[in-house]
């Protein structure tokens, strides 16, 4: 990484890490990025069919985009037949209006949020706060940056810039917990605080990794279990999805699951893969 890039990164961190005592040096961020790139190359080299998977995924996505109008209608019809409500929005403002109507309809006071880049683009937390609704990020990295009053610095690892010491100080300040920099203890603190929110929340939001037109199925992948709790525990689940997430058939999903986990985190598969076909009895989707 060049000095120019390092200085640009340092400027970005200074602007977006307000509240952290000691933002991690640019070198640490660069090391993490290089480690991830090296890991991805090693994974690709270890799988003979890696390029075939990528080519297959490319063909499926190209077909989906070329037939997006028909696939979206098919998806809507299939999942609506099982009791889900599908709302389309052309802008972030329109999407937020839809969500606020749902919030008012169900008298929502607390929202638990599984990871969603769409919600970041919508500035959803800000919109909910303006309506007097408490929004709680439940992905651990997102939870940390929310507590710190920051924005995610990485699409996969939102709190990449925080050390265990930073997290310990953050929990001591915001949650009034005794300071610790021990990883398991920090995780236990976050779990304890979030469990109460999962149980008491009126509405849960999530992103969508893939949506299957053929079956009207939402696919959400995650590693922490918060996605399952955010979508199943509250009485209302709102899935926020970009239309590019559509896949034509269920048989297309495995190739994307193989590629996504290995490319994102180096895993063979994510810990949890949720297939949601519609709302559970007594619930809303």
C-alpha positions, 0 to 999 in steps of 0.5 A: 500500500502506498503512502498516499493510500495510507494517508487517505485511509488515515484521514477516513479513519479520523473522520469515521472513528469519532469516539474511539480512543486509539484508532488502529494504524493504517498498517494494521488495516493494510495487513488485514486486507493483504491477509484476506487477499492471500487467503482468497488466493490460497482457497482458489488454488486449492479447489480445482473447480473454482473457476468453473464455479465462478463461470457458472455463477456469472452465467446464472446472474447474467440470465437473472438480470436479463429476465429480471422483470419476469423473475421478480413477478414470479418471486412475488407471486410465490412468496405472497401465496404463502402470506408474505407482503412484497413492497417495491421501492425505487428510492431510499426515501420510498423504502423508508416510507414503507417501513415507517408505515409498518412501524406505525401499523404494528406500534413498533418501539424497538427494532432488532437489525440483522446485517443489511447493507441496504439498511445502511444505504437507506440510513434506516437507523437515523430514520427510525430514531426520527420516528422515536423507534429504537434500532439495535444492530445485532451483528457483533461488528455492527453493534460495536460501531453503533455503540461507538457512534460510527459507521462500518469501515468494512462490508464484511467486518464492520469493526475491523479497526477496533482492537479488543482493548477498544471494545473493552473500553467501549463496553465499560463506557456505554454498557457500564461493564467492568473493563476486559480485553478478553475475547470470550468475555467481550462476546459474552457481554454483547450476547447478554445485552442483545438477548434482552433486545431479541426477546422484547423487540417488536420488529426485526429487519434483515438483509437478503443474500439470495431470493429464489424466484422459482420457490419464493424463498429468501436465503440469509447466511450468517455466522453468529445466530443473530440473523435467525433471532432477528427474523424469528423472535419478533412478531414482524420481520422486514427483509430488505432486498436489492432486486439483484439478489434474485436467482431463477431456481433453487438448484442455482443456490449451492454454487453461490453458497460455495463461492460466497463463504469462501470469498467472504470469510474463507469458510466452506460454508457459513455457520447458518444458512436460513431459507425462509419461505414465508411468515410463521403462523401468527407472524408477519413478513 
